[in-house]
Amino acid sequence: MGYRGEAPVREKNMQYQFFTIPVFNFIDAQEELNRFLRGRRIISVQKEFVSRAESSFWALAVEYIEHGEPAAQTQGRLKAKVDYREVLPEKDFALYSRLREARKRIADAEAVPVYAVFTNEHLAEMVRRKVATKADMAKIDGVGEMKVEKYADKFLLLLREQDEKVGPTA
């Protein structure tokens, strides 16, 4: 009942935990499994039914990453999702949303994923830094010369429109 072996097997950043869930009297083992799953980022679960008459059970192998533990993904690193509605002030979030809409239109027209234009993080940095020039935009980590040349004019126009709406600060 429950998982077997206290120490998970480690392979790079992935960890494995093994559970058995009996067919009868499964409640405690099920609760233990659910508690375990809630506290981790689950990569995969492999399960097999083992038929042994009255002592049949489910055998599960859970591949996981502890929350907060860095992990390599096939492309780059896993990052926590950021809710920019909570991170940015209301007026900045409104501008960020307009930049996202523009990015979506451009990505659709070019038949590329939105992140190929700019990532959410790039857009948020444009708003935070009050980017006004191509040089300002080029200073954002991950925004290269090609993106600046290809997309800067459209995004700078939106950023300037926001500045004009707000007006000069006293």
Backbone as a chain_set.jsonl record, in Angstrom:
{"seq": "MGYRGEAPVREKNMQYQFFTIPVFNFIDAQEELNRFLRGRRIISVQKEFVSRAESSFWALAVEYIEHGEPAAQTQGRLKAKVDYREVLPEKDFALYSRLREARKRIADAEAVPVYAVFTNEHLAEMVRRKVATKADMAKIDGVGEMKVEKYADKFLLLLREQDEKVGPTA", "coords": {"N": [[0.828, -1.177, 0.0], [0.417, 2.267, -0.696], [3.379, 4.208, -1.51], [6.409, 2.625, -2.559], [9.507, 2.372, -1.077], [11.349, 4.97, 0.21], [13.195, 6.866, -0.81], [13.336, 8.744, -3.727], [14.214, 7.814, -7.087], [16.854, 9.34, -8.831], [17.409, 11.077, -11.857], [19.204, 13.16, -13.621], [17.454, 16.152, -13.605], [15.004, 15.114, -13.246], [12.787, 13.216, -11.232], [11.69, 10.138, -9.754], [8.913, 8.397, -8.468], [7.373, 5.643, -6.911], [4.271, 3.949, -6.724], [1.772, 1.84, -5.252], [-1.541, 0.955, -5.664], [-4.046, -0.584, -4.094], [-6.784, -2.668, -5.227], [-8.926, -3.163, -3.544], [-9.797, -1.526, -0.511], [-8.568, 1.004, -1.032], [-8.535, 3.71, -0.41], [-6.763, 5.108, 1.476], [-4.231, 4.823, 0.206], [-4.803, 6.049, -2.203], [-5.345, 8.692, -1.371], [-2.811, 9.351, -0.408], [-1.294, 9.246, -2.781], [-2.58, 11.332, -4.217], [-1.973, 13.555, -2.569], [0.79, 13.616, -2.913], [0.955, 14.127, -5.702], [-0.216, 16.683, -5.884], [1.735, 18.338, -4.809], [3.834, 18.614, -6.577], [5.424, 19.129, -9.808], [4.217, 17.353, -12.35], [5.567, 15.206, -14.717], [5.157, 12.799, -16.133], [2.98, 9.924, -15.884], [3.066, 6.552, -15.47], [1.137, 3.675, -15.666], [0.141, 0.443, -14.569], [-1.998, -2.332, -14.47], [-2.044, -4.858, -12.121], [-2.982, -8.057, -11.975], [-4.08, -10.069, -9.483], [-6.036, -11.787, -8.331], [-7.765, -11.403, -5.358], [-5.865, -9.682, -4.354], [-5.197, -7.786, -6.26], [-3.769, -4.894, -7.877], [-2.982, -1.455, -8.728], [-0.056, -0.393, -10.273], [2.044, 2.325, -10.189], [4.247, 4.584, -11.777], [5.666, 7.581, -11.207], [6.906, 10.347, -12.793], [8.57, 13.266, -11.998], [9.117, 16.76, -11.101], [10.409, 18.666, -8.505], [8.684, 21.491, -7.189], [9.988, 24.666, -8.011], [12.476, 23.672, -8.575], [15.059, 23.843, -10.919], [14.768, 22.837, -14.334], [15.787, 21.256, -17.294], [14.325, 21.637, -20.424], [13.186, 20.355, -23.588], [13.554, 22.52, -25.26], [15.166, 25.129, -24.101], [14.516, 26.402, -20.759], [12.26, 25.396, -18.174], [9.875, 27.692, -17.112], [8.248, 29.556, -14.595], [4.89, 30.523, -15.037], [3.936, 33.851, -15.658], [1.623, 36.118, -14.405], [0.795, 38.829, -15.899], [-1.167, 40.679, -15.443], [-1.287, 40.902, -12.744], [1.281, 41.721, -12.146], [1.92, 44.073, -13.54], [1.089, 47.597, -13.36], [-2.295, 48.868, -13.697], [-2.745, 50.641, -15.988], [-0.423, 50.153, -17.42], [-0.751, 47.453, -17.925], [-2.898, 47.549, -19.676], [-1.702, 48.704, -21.941], [0.226, 46.743, -22.448], [-1.518, 44.668, -23.152], [-2.544, 45.685, -25.569], [-0.197, 45.628, -27.076], [0.177, 42.871, -27.165], [-2.041, 42.125, -28.709], [-1.37, 43.34, -31.151], [0.953, 41.917, -31.705], [-0.158, 39.376, -32.087], [-1.698, 39.77, -34.419], [0.369, 40.297, -36.259], [1.845, 37.894, -36.101], [-0.086, 36.067, -37.025], [-0.407, 37.004, -39.655], [2.115, 36.457, -40.667], [2.224, 33.789, -40.354], [3.483, 32.534, -38.135], [4.451, 31.412, -34.813], [3.332, 33.329, -31.957], [5.36, 33.914, -30.109], [7.574, 33.992, -31.701], [7.625, 36.469, -32.741], [7.627, 38.44, -30.531], [8.232, 37.639, -27.108], [6.016, 37.271, -24.243], [7.369, 38.3, -22.07], [9.198, 40.035, -23.307], [7.4, 41.975, -24.308], [6.305, 42.96, -21.916], [8.59, 44.093, -20.786], [9.063, 46.15, -22.628], [6.973, 47.836, -21.987], [7.439, 48.334, -19.224], [9.98, 49.582, -19.294], [9.408, 51.762, -20.745], [9.938, 52.002, -23.518], [11.164, 53.883, -26.207], [12.637, 54.14, -28.476], [14.378, 52.455, -31.19], [16.875, 51.713, -30.309], [16.461, 51.583, -27.541], [14.743, 49.391, -27.496], [16.408, 47.372, -28.445], [18.009, 46.932, -26.272], [16.687, 45.208, -24.637], [16.85, 42.082, -23.198], [17.255, 39.329, -25.271], [15.987, 40.403, -27.458], [16.846, 40.753, -30.581], [18.814, 42.237, -33.277], [17.547, 41.632, -35.725], [14.816, 41.323, -35.012], [14.295, 43.871, -34.06], [14.672, 45.43, -36.398], [12.674, 44.334, -38.001], [10.196, 44.516, -36.572], [10.072, 46.737, -34.845], [9.116, 49.374, -35.583], [6.273, 49.153, -35.751], [5.584, 48.447, -33.122], [6.726, 50.512, -31.625], [5.154, 52.63, -32.47], [2.675, 52.06, -31.224], [3.518, 52.246, -28.56], [4.251, 54.941, -28.435], [1.78, 56.17, -28.939], [0.466, 55.593, -26.559], [1.996, 57.14, -24.776], [1.305, 59.692, -25.699], [-1.409, 59.754, -25.049], [-1.308, 59.692, -22.282], [0.179, 61.95, -21.746], [2.416, 64.715, -20.873], [4.375, 64.409, -17.885], [4.086, 65.96, -14.698]], "CA": [[0.0, 0.0, 0.0], [1.204, 3.49, -0.754], [4.545, 4.088, -2.379], [7.457, 1.718, -2.085], [10.826, 3.003, -1.054], [11.246, 6.375, 0.577], [14.049, 7.749, -1.606], [13.065, 8.679, -5.155], [15.353, 7.586, -7.975], [17.169, 10.601, -9.513], [18.073, 11.067, -13.153], [19.324, 14.575, -13.934], [16.525, 16.926, -12.785], [13.768, 14.362, -13.09], [12.759, 12.268, -10.131], [10.675, 9.112, -9.928], [8.342, 7.846, -7.246], [6.579, 4.476, -7.273], [3.11, 3.752, -5.868], [0.845, 0.741, -5.521], [-2.891, 1.281, -5.193], [-4.809, -1.837, -4.099], [-8.141, -2.579, -5.768], [-9.797, -3.072, -2.376], [-9.219, -0.686, 0.545], [-7.642, 1.876, -1.763], [-8.71, 5.117, -0.029], [-5.544, 5.691, 2.06], [-3.187, 4.887, -0.823], [-5.244, 7.057, -3.174], [-5.119, 10.008, -0.762], [-1.36, 9.551, -0.361], [-0.902, 9.561, -4.157], [-3.083, 12.669, -4.562], [-1.157, 14.538, -1.836], [2.084, 13.653, -3.597], [0.784, 14.766, -7.012], [-0.513, 18.108, -5.706], [2.91, 19.089, -4.376], [4.931, 18.529, -7.542], [5.136, 19.295, -11.233], [4.22, 15.989, -12.878], [6.004, 15.082, -16.105], [4.396, 11.682, -16.699], [2.56, 8.852, -14.987], [2.876, 5.267, -16.148], [0.38, 2.81, -14.765], [-0.111, -0.937, -14.995], [-2.858, -3.086, -13.571], [-1.481, -6.168, -11.8], [-4.116, -8.904, -11.597], [-3.739, -11.146, -8.536], [-7.294, -12.124, -7.645], [-8.182, -10.457, -4.319], [-4.797, -8.731, -4.035], [-4.864, -7.01, -7.461], [-3.436, -3.503, -7.573], [-2.41, -0.591, -9.761], [1.333, 0.011, -10.038], [2.255, 3.603, -10.861], [5.563, 5.224, -11.753], [5.437, 9.013, -11.412], [8.097, 11.14, -13.111], [8.194, 14.598, -11.533], [10.113, 17.765, -10.731], [9.99, 19.431, -7.326], [8.416, 22.901, -7.505], [11.12, 25.54, -7.758], [13.73, 23.06, -9.033], [15.27, 24.106, -12.337], [14.756, 21.636, -15.165], [15.994, 21.501, -18.719], [13.266, 21.159, -21.286], [13.797, 20.126, -24.888], [13.984, 23.825, -25.766], [15.276, 26.121, -23.032], [14.241, 25.989, -19.394], [10.891, 25.59, -17.718], [9.745, 28.908, -16.325], [6.931, 29.75, -14.021], [4.093, 31.463, -15.813], [3.755, 35.135, -14.997], [0.349, 36.782, -14.686], [1.167, 40.236, -16.021], [-2.259, 41.488, -14.889], [-0.932, 41.125, -11.335], [2.623, 42.287, -12.051], [1.958, 45.433, -14.098], [0.006, 48.507, -12.979], [-3.456, 48.747, -14.594], [-2.563, 51.314, -17.288], [0.645, 49.434, -18.118], [-1.307, 46.194, -18.418], [-3.72, 47.876, -20.852], [-0.764, 48.864, -23.055], [0.762, 45.396, -22.68], [-2.562, 43.93, -23.88], [-2.563, 46.18, -26.958], [1.003, 45.087, -27.726], [-0.084, 41.446, -27.427], [-2.97, 42.054, -29.847], [-0.588, 43.662, -32.354], [1.832, 40.765, -31.935], [-0.995, 38.29, -32.614], [-2.011, 40.095, -35.828], [1.606, 40.124, -37.037], [2.154, 36.456, -36.137], [-1.059, 35.438, -37.923], [-0.089, 37.415, -41.029], [3.369, 35.808, -41.066], [2.065, 32.348, -40.096], [4.496, 32.103, -37.17], [3.94, 31.496, -33.442], [3.451, 34.685, -31.405], [6.655, 34.108, -29.439], [8.609, 34.244, -32.709], [7.644, 37.927, -32.911], [8.172, 38.824, -29.224], [7.647, 36.881, -26.001], [5.28, 38.089, -23.276], [8.373, 38.994, -21.258], [9.69, 41.166, -24.108], [6.359, 43.015, -24.339], [6.226, 43.565, -20.578], [9.776, 44.945, -20.628], [8.846, 47.363, -23.429], [6.075, 48.698, -21.211], [8.128, 48.736, -17.987], [11.1, 50.483, -19.586], [8.893, 52.886, -21.544], [10.765, 51.988, -24.726], [10.783, 54.959, -27.126], [13.473, 54.09, -29.68], [14.885, 51.134, -31.563], [18.018, 51.443, -29.424], [15.883, 51.132, -26.265], [14.199, 48.053, -27.701], [17.533, 46.451, -28.626], [18.61, 46.68, -24.959], [15.914, 44.173, -23.947], [17.486, 40.772, -23.337], [16.556, 38.417, -26.172], [15.491, 41.115, -28.642], [18.006, 40.952, -31.439], [18.784, 43.23, -34.354], [16.538, 41.251, -36.718], [13.479, 41.647, -34.5], [14.185, 45.335, -34.015], [14.473, 45.916, -37.774], [11.439, 43.81, -38.582], [8.961, 44.802, -35.84], [10.144, 47.884, -33.936], [8.283, 50.516, -35.977], [4.867, 48.901, -35.391], [5.427, 48.456, -31.668], [7.048, 51.86, -31.141], [3.977, 53.455, -32.744], [1.729, 51.816, -30.126], [4.102, 52.775, -27.325], [4.167, 56.415, -28.51], [0.367, 56.537, -28.789], [0.172, 55.554, -25.126], [2.625, 58.318, -24.173], [0.519, 60.87, -26.075], [-2.662, 59.705, -24.287], [-0.991, 60.018, -20.892], [0.635, 63.337, -21.725], [3.639, 64.954, -20.101], [4.238, 64.315, -16.428], [4.423, 67.223, -14.032]], "C": [[0.875, 1.243, 0.0], [2.407, 3.31, -1.636], [5.601, 3.223, -1.722], [8.787, 2.43, -2.145], [10.696, 4.491, -0.804], [12.035, 7.291, -0.338], [13.7, 7.622, -3.08], [14.355, 8.447, -5.935], [15.59, 8.879, -8.736], [17.845, 10.349, -10.844], [18.053, 12.501, -13.639], [18.372, 15.344, -13.027], [15.209, 16.197, -12.549], [13.899, 13.43, -11.89], [11.614, 11.304, -10.385], [10.199, 8.649, -8.562], [7.398, 6.728, -7.669], [5.48, 4.264, -6.236], [2.417, 2.454, -6.238], [-0.488, 1.132, -4.899], [-3.706, -0.015, -5.247], [-6.223, -1.614, -4.65], [-9.146, -2.441, -4.631], [-9.07, -2.255, -1.309], [-8.175, 0.275, -0.025], [-7.618, 3.317, -1.261], [-7.423, 5.743, 0.51], [-4.441, 5.853, 1.018], [-3.532, 5.942, -1.872], [-5.011, 8.464, -2.637], [-3.632, 10.337, -0.71], [-0.833, 9.944, -1.75], [-1.341, 10.98, -4.523], [-2.319, 13.774, -3.838], [0.192, 14.72, -2.523], [1.968, 14.426, -4.915], [0.551, 16.27, -6.89], [0.733, 18.935, -5.413], [4.056, 19.113, -5.372], [4.459, 18.827, -8.95], [5.299, 17.914, -11.863], [4.59, 16.008, -14.357], [5.237, 13.958, -16.785], [4.021, 10.702, -15.6], [2.376, 7.607, -15.848], [2.162, 4.357, -15.173], [0.134, 1.452, -15.413], [-1.037, -1.571, -13.974], [-2.245, -4.469, -13.38], [-2.611, -7.018, -11.234], [-3.646, -10.077, -10.747], [-4.956, -11.465, -7.674], [-7.658, -11.039, -6.631], [-7.104, -9.433, -3.97], [-4.323, -7.959, -5.273], [-4.599, -5.557, -7.08], [-2.99, -2.773, -8.83], [-0.989, -0.267, -9.346], [1.562, 1.279, -10.853], [3.69, 4.066, -10.7], [5.332, 6.685, -12.121], [6.777, 9.691, -11.653], [7.737, 12.588, -12.79], [9.412, 15.485, -11.324], [9.564, 18.466, -9.499], [9.71, 20.861, -7.758], [9.628, 23.731, -7.138], [12.448, 24.961, -8.21], [13.914, 23.354, -10.511], [15.292, 22.802, -13.114], [14.964, 22.011, -16.609], [14.814, 20.908, -19.47], [13.905, 20.952, -22.651], [14.267, 21.432, -25.496], [14.01, 24.79, -24.586], [14.966, 25.533, -21.672], [12.778, 26.197, -19.089], [10.858, 26.864, -16.884], [8.337, 28.973, -15.756], [6.181, 30.762, -14.874], [3.877, 32.722, -14.988], [2.397, 35.682, -15.39], [0.632, 38.278, -14.695], [0.061, 41.169, -15.545], [-1.956, 41.822, -13.427], [0.384, 41.878, -11.187], [2.666, 43.747, -12.493], [0.838, 46.292, -13.525], [-1.088, 48.48, -14.056], [-3.237, 49.397, -15.96], [-1.451, 50.654, -18.097], [0.127, 48.113, -18.678], [-2.18, 46.435, -19.648], [-2.83, 48.034, -22.088], [-0.161, 47.511, -23.431], [-0.242, 44.566, -23.489], [-2.648, 44.379, -25.33], [-1.345, 45.676, -27.733], [0.817, 43.603, -28.057], [-1.018, 41.277, -28.62], [-2.235, 42.334, -31.156], [0.322, 42.49, -32.709], [1.052, 39.61, -32.562], [-1.326, 38.535, -34.084], [-0.791, 39.859, -36.718], [1.928, 38.635, -37.189], [1.2, 35.716, -37.075], [-0.733, 35.749, -39.379], [1.162, 36.707, -41.547], [3.338, 34.293, -40.888], [3.201, 31.801, -39.224], [3.873, 32.127, -35.778], [4.185, 32.898, -32.875], [4.809, 34.927, -30.761], [7.8, 34.314, -30.423], [8.7, 35.739, -33.019], [8.301, 38.514, -31.663], [7.523, 37.936, -28.18], [6.836, 37.833, -25.124], [6.249, 38.911, -22.428], [8.947, 40.2, -22.008], [8.678, 42.309, -24.093], [6.257, 43.726, -22.99], [7.412, 44.489, -20.334], [9.648, 46.23, -21.441], [7.998, 48.357, -22.65], [6.791, 49.222, -19.971], [9.195, 49.794, -18.24], [10.677, 51.718, -20.373], [9.765, 53.086, -22.786], [10.251, 53.039, -25.706], [11.558, 54.911, -28.44], [13.872, 52.644, -29.984], [16.054, 50.747, -30.663], [17.533, 50.953, -28.06], [15.41, 49.685, -26.383], [15.325, 47.022, -27.788], [18.211, 46.11, -27.298], [17.87, 45.596, -24.175], [16.549, 42.822, -24.248], [16.638, 39.866, -24.226], [15.956, 39.073, -27.4], [16.711, 41.464, -29.489], [17.762, 41.979, -32.526], [17.704, 42.915, -35.388], [15.13, 41.614, -36.266], [13.273, 43.151, -34.456], [13.891, 45.864, -35.414], [13.109, 45.527, -38.326], [10.179, 44.35, -37.903], [8.945, 46.112, -35.057], [9.181, 49.004, -34.31], [6.829, 50.344, -35.547], [4.659, 49.007, -33.88], [5.746, 49.827, -31.071], [5.883, 52.807, -31.37], [2.946, 53.295, -31.625], [2.237, 52.388, -28.807], [4.03, 54.3, -27.293], [2.734, 56.89, -28.337], [-0.018, 56.56, -27.322], [0.761, 56.772, -24.426], [1.82, 59.575, -24.474], [-0.791, 60.922, -25.311], [-2.431, 60.143, -22.85], [-0.574, 61.469, -20.766], [1.875, 63.506, -20.886], [3.368, 64.856, -18.607], [4.715, 65.606, -15.796], [5.615, 67.079, -13.152]], "O": [[1.939, 1.269, 0.618], [2.466, 2.369, -2.427], [5.673, 3.109, -0.499], [9.141, 3.023, -3.164], [10.0, 5.189, -1.541], [11.584, 8.4, -0.621], [13.755, 6.525, -3.637], [15.44, 8.832, -5.501], [14.638, 9.471, -9.243], [18.742, 9.513, -10.95], [17.001, 13.009, -14.029], [18.457, 15.217, -11.805], [14.395, 16.629, -11.733], [14.98, 12.928, -11.583], [10.685, 11.607, -11.134], [10.984, 8.526, -7.622], [6.7, 6.852, -8.675], [5.714, 4.38, -5.033], [2.464, 2.017, -7.388], [-0.55, 1.582, -3.755], [-4.025, -0.494, -6.335], [-6.778, -0.52, -4.551], [-10.111, -1.685, -4.743], [-7.843, -2.302, -1.227], [-7.043, 0.337, 0.454], [-6.74, 4.08, -1.665], [-7.027, 6.811, 0.044], [-3.792, 6.897, 0.953], [-2.651, 6.644, -2.368], [-4.532, 9.335, -3.364], [-3.24, 11.481, -0.943], [-0.025, 10.864, -1.874], [-0.554, 11.745, -5.079], [-2.043, 14.819, -4.426], [0.67, 15.842, -2.692], [2.8, 15.287, -5.203], [1.061, 17.045, -7.699], [0.775, 20.12, -5.742], [5.144, 19.587, -5.045], [3.266, 18.785, -9.25], [6.404, 17.373, -11.899], [3.994, 16.74, -15.147], [4.723, 14.135, -17.889], [4.646, 10.651, -14.541], [1.626, 7.613, -16.824], [2.529, 4.272, -14.001], [-0.052, 1.335, -16.625], [-0.884, -1.374, -12.768], [-1.96, -5.168, -14.352], [-3.133, -6.738, -10.155], [-2.919, -10.954, -11.213], [-4.898, -11.414, -6.445], [-7.839, -9.881, -7.005], [-7.407, -8.414, -3.348], [-3.172, -7.525, -5.327], [-5.133, -5.053, -6.092], [-2.668, -3.383, -9.85], [-0.742, 0.093, -8.195], [1.307, 1.308, -12.057], [4.276, 3.953, -9.623], [4.858, 6.988, -13.216], [7.677, 9.618, -10.817], [6.712, 13.087, -13.255], [10.558, 15.038, -11.364], [8.386, 18.821, -9.455], [10.423, 21.396, -8.607], [10.23, 23.532, -6.082], [13.452, 25.673, -8.232], [12.989, 23.128, -11.292], [15.776, 21.784, -12.62], [14.379, 22.978, -17.096], [14.367, 19.8, -19.171], [15.057, 21.337, -22.852], [15.286, 21.452, -26.185], [12.953, 25.222, -24.126], [15.124, 24.333, -21.445], [12.128, 27.066, -19.671], [11.729, 27.08, -16.04], [7.374, 28.505, -16.363], [6.759, 31.731, -15.367], [3.664, 32.662, -13.777], [2.053, 35.708, -16.572], [0.702, 38.917, -13.645], [0.325, 42.339, -15.269], [-2.322, 42.89, -12.936], [0.58, 42.596, -10.206], [3.366, 44.562, -11.891], [-0.244, 45.784, -13.234], [-0.824, 48.107, -15.198], [-3.511, 48.775, -16.986], [-1.526, 50.6, -19.325], [0.514, 47.701, -19.772], [-2.198, 45.613, -20.564], [-3.175, 47.546, -23.164], [-0.055, 47.184, -24.613], [0.146, 43.843, -24.407], [-2.809, 43.551, -26.226], [-1.454, 45.337, -28.912], [1.251, 43.139, -29.112], [-0.814, 40.39, -29.449], [-2.451, 41.644, -32.153], [0.442, 42.119, -33.876], [1.552, 38.942, -33.467], [-1.246, 37.618, -34.901], [-0.908, 39.288, -37.802], [2.247, 38.175, -38.286], [1.624, 34.842, -37.831], [-0.777, 34.865, -40.235], [1.254, 36.395, -42.734], [4.297, 33.598, -41.225], [3.794, 30.764, -39.521], [2.862, 32.799, -35.577], [5.136, 33.572, -33.27], [5.351, 36.028, -30.856], [8.879, 34.759, -30.032], [9.726, 36.217, -33.502], [9.416, 39.031, -31.736], [6.376, 37.522, -28.349], [6.953, 39.052, -25.247], [5.983, 40.07, -22.11], [9.157, 41.259, -21.417], [9.043, 43.467, -23.89], [6.137, 44.95, -22.935], [7.255, 45.555, -19.738], [10.081, 47.29, -20.989], [8.265, 49.559, -22.65], [6.754, 50.421, -19.694], [9.303, 50.774, -17.503], [11.486, 52.608, -20.634], [10.256, 54.181, -23.059], [9.058, 53.088, -26.005], [11.178, 55.567, -29.41], [13.723, 51.747, -29.154], [16.2, 49.581, -30.298], [18.11, 50.029, -27.485], [15.642, 48.866, -25.495], [15.198, 45.919, -27.257], [18.915, 45.104, -27.207], [18.372, 45.117, -23.158], [16.758, 42.464, -25.408], [15.452, 39.66, -23.966], [15.467, 38.382, -28.294], [17.495, 42.35, -29.15], [16.663, 42.514, -32.675], [17.023, 43.819, -35.873], [14.343, 42.15, -37.046], [12.194, 43.645, -34.781], [12.968, 46.657, -35.598], [12.471, 46.305, -39.035], [9.188, 44.617, -38.582], [7.873, 46.553, -34.643], [8.493, 49.534, -33.438], [6.219, 51.283, -35.037], [3.675, 49.586, -33.42], [5.099, 50.252, -30.114], [5.642, 53.696, -30.554], [2.406, 54.286, -31.133], [1.465, 52.949, -28.029], [3.776, 54.888, -26.241], [2.487, 57.895, -27.67], [-0.749, 57.448, -26.885], [0.106, 57.375, -23.576], [1.666, 60.434, -23.605], [-1.252, 62.006, -24.953], [-3.239, 60.867, -22.27], [-0.927, 62.144, -19.799], [2.34, 62.557, -20.256], [2.278, 65.178, -18.133], [5.63, 66.261, -16.295], [6.034, 68.047, -12.517]]}, "num_chains": 1, "name": "protein.A"}
